[in-house]
């Protein structure tokens, strides 16, 4: 588990963009089961989270259609919340970072780590914008 002081700036990057940090399994379950669309970003300390995943997710919010709910859990910090979020992401294997879009409690789009690594923040934003256009 990573110390809170180490990950605080990484959490704040998303929170300042409008994401709600979820830290318990109950918060995750409640968020995902809400009507409408919910974006869940599994945040991470890795370079691809910092360089492309977080900036790409934030950039995607500049467009007209965005999810109703923006949430995040932090792998290696919010273990209970991350484990619960990953249960909802089955059949996709656990990865971090990753970004999942849910509609009315069902997963409708997933960006796994292998979709994030080696891609630009702009490519990730474009992928998410396409999902938002289709599902939001």
C-alpha positions, -999 to 999 in steps of 0.1 A, spaced: 0 0 0 13 34 -9 14 62 17 -14 87 14 10 117 12 26 101 -19 -6 97 -38 -24 128 -27 -13 149 -57 -23 121 -80 -58 119 -64 -62 156 -65 -55 158 -102 -87 139 -108 -107 154 -79 -99 189 -92 -114 179 -126 -146 168 -110 -140 131 -101 -152 117 -68 -127 95 -50 -143 63 -37 -127 46 -8 -151 19 3 -169 -10 -14 -203 6 -5 -194 38 -22 -183 20 -54 -214 -1 -55 -237 29 -50 -219 49 -76 -219 22 -103 -256 13 -97 -268 49 -102 -290 56 -131 -272 71 -161 -236 68 -169 -206 64 -145 -170 66 -154 -146 48 -131 -109 54 -134 -87 30 -115 -58 54 -107 -22 43 -103 12 56 -94 27 43 -127 40 65 -155 12 57 -179 -14 69 -154 5 102 -149 15 107 -185 -16 96 -204 -45 80 -185 -53 109 -161 -47 137 -187 -67 117 -213 -96 112 -190 -96 148 -180 -93 160 -216 -123 139 -226 -145 160 -202 -141 191 -224 -167 177 -249 -205 180 -249 -215 145 -239 -199 133 -207 -209 107 -180 -233 117 -153 -210 105 -126 -172 107 -125 -155 85 -100 -120 71 -92 -105 45 -70 -67 42 -64 -50 9 -68 -25 2 -41 -43 27 -17 -81 21 -17 -79 -17 -17 -115 -23 -7 -129 1 -33 -106 -10 -60 -115 -47 -54 -152 -39 -56 -148 -18 -88 -129 -47 -104 -157 -71 -95 -180 -49 -117 -154 -49 -145 -155 -87 -150 -148 -103 -175 -119 -79 -179 -88 -88 -158 -76 -65 -131 -53 -37 -145 -42 -3 -134 -46 21 -146 -78 14 -164 -110 33 -172 -145 18 -173 -178 33 -184 -210 20 -169 -245 27 -180 -273 19 -156 -249 -4 -137 -236 -24 -167 -201 -20 -182 -204 -7 -217 -168 4 -224 -133 -5 -211 -98 9 -215 -74 -16 -200 -38 -8 -192 -27 -23 -225 -49 2 -243 -33 30 -223 4 21 -224 22 37 -254 -7 59 -264 -10 96 -261 -34 114 -238 -51 127 -269 -57 91 -282 -72 81 -248 -94 112 -248 -106 104 -283 -114 68 -273 -134 80 -243 -152 108 -263 -163 81 -288 -177 60 -259 -194 91 -244 -210 99 -277 -224 64 -279 -235 58 -244 -240 92 -226 
